[in-house]
Amino acid sequence: MSKFVVDIDGTICTDTKGDYQEAQPIVERINYFNSLFDQGAEIVYWTGRGATSGIDWYDFTKNQLDSWGVKYTKLRTDKESYDFWMDDKCVNTLQFFEKIGM
């Protein structure tokens, strides 16, 4: 099965432009990636939260994902190798979600 690296803000939750406490889950997208996880895919959620401010958002983000019922292999704040990159700024992301009906 494949390895997916998925950006969090704007991809599986609303993009709050840094006000992460206000982020709302996008349930259909979370369900899709949870389904891939259940089928054996490796799902790595990546975030740049705190990259410019220096604030460590790791624990907050982990708790947020857990409260939304997100299934994942890892939560990362650094870069690693991957088969698929899902990012809210990537043109292919919208096309990907359109193809799967989201």
C-alpha positions as CSV (number, residue, x, y, z in Angstrom):
1,M,0.0,0.0,0.0
2,S,1.1,3.6,-0.5
3,K,2.3,6.2,1.8
4,F,0.5,9.5,1.9
5,V,1.8,12.7,3.4
6,V,-1.2,15.1,4.0
7,D,-1.0,18.7,5.0
8,I,-3.5,19.5,7.8
9,D,-4.7,23.2,7.5
10,G,-6.8,23.7,4.4
11,T,-6.7,20.1,3.5
12,I,-8.5,18.2,6.3
13,C,-9.7,21.2,8.3
14,T,-10.5,24.8,7.6
15,D,-7.5,27.1,7.1
16,T,-7.6,29.7,9.9
17,K,-4.4,31.5,8.9
18,G,-2.7,30.7,12.1
19,D,-5.7,30.7,14.5
20,Y,-5.5,26.9,14.9
21,Q,-7.9,26.8,17.9
22,E,-10.6,27.8,15.5
23,A,-9.9,25.2,12.8
24,Q,-12.9,23.0,11.9
25,P,-12.6,19.5,10.6
26,I,-13.6,18.7,7.0
27,V,-15.3,15.4,7.8
28,E,-15.6,14.0,4.3
29,R,-11.9,14.4,3.7
30,I,-11.0,12.9,7.1
31,N,-13.2,10.0,6.4
32,Y,-11.5,9.4,3.1
33,F,-8.0,9.3,4.6
34,N,-9.3,7.2,7.5
35,S,-10.6,4.8,4.9
36,L,-7.2,4.6,3.2
37,F,-5.6,4.0,6.6
38,D,-8.1,1.2,7.3
39,Q,-7.1,-0.4,4.0
40,G,-3.4,-0.4,5.1
41,A,-2.1,2.9,3.7
42,E,0.5,4.8,5.7
43,I,-1.0,8.2,6.5
44,V,1.4,10.9,7.7
45,Y,0.0,14.2,8.7
46,W,2.4,17.1,8.3
47,T,2.0,20.6,9.5
48,G,4.1,23.8,9.4
49,R,2.3,25.1,12.4
50,G,4.8,27.2,14.4
51,A,7.4,27.3,11.6
52,T,7.5,31.1,11.6
53,S,6.5,31.8,15.1
54,G,8.7,29.2,16.8
55,I,5.7,28.0,18.9
56,D,5.6,24.3,19.4
57,W,2.0,23.2,18.3
58,Y,2.8,19.5,18.2
59,D,0.8,18.5,21.4
60,F,-2.1,20.8,20.5
61,T,-2.3,19.4,17.0
62,K,-2.1,15.8,18.1
63,N,-5.0,16.4,20.6
64,Q,-6.9,18.2,17.8
65,L,-6.5,15.3,15.3
66,D,-7.5,12.8,18.0
67,S,-10.6,14.8,18.9
68,W,-11.6,14.8,15.3
69,G,-11.2,11.0,15.0
70,V,-8.3,11.2,12.6
71,K,-6.4,8.0,12.0
72,Y,-2.8,8.3,11.2
73,T,0.6,6.6,11.3
74,K,2.6,9.7,12.2
75,L,2.3,13.4,12.9
76,R,5.3,15.3,11.6
77,T,6.5,18.8,11.7
78,D,9.5,18.2,9.4
79,K,9.8,16.9,5.9
80,E,10.2,13.3,4.9
81,S,9.9,11.1,1.7
82,Y,6.5,10.2,0.4
83,D,4.5,8.7,-2.4
84,F,1.7,11.3,-2.4
85,W,1.7,14.9,-1.1
86,M,-1.7,16.5,-0.2
87,D,-1.5,20.2,0.3
88,D,-4.1,22.9,0.2
89,K,-1.8,25.0,-2.0
90,C,-1.4,22.3,-4.6
91,V,-3.5,22.5,-7.7
92,N,-3.8,18.7,-7.9
93,T,-5.4,18.6,-4.4
94,L,-8.7,20.1,-5.7
95,Q,-8.7,17.9,-8.7
96,F,-8.0,14.9,-6.5
97,F,-11.0,15.6,-4.2
98,E,-13.2,16.4,-7.2
99,K,-12.3,13.0,-8.7
100,I,-13.3,11.2,-5.5
101,G,-16.5,13.2,-5.2
102,M,-15.6,15.6,-2.4
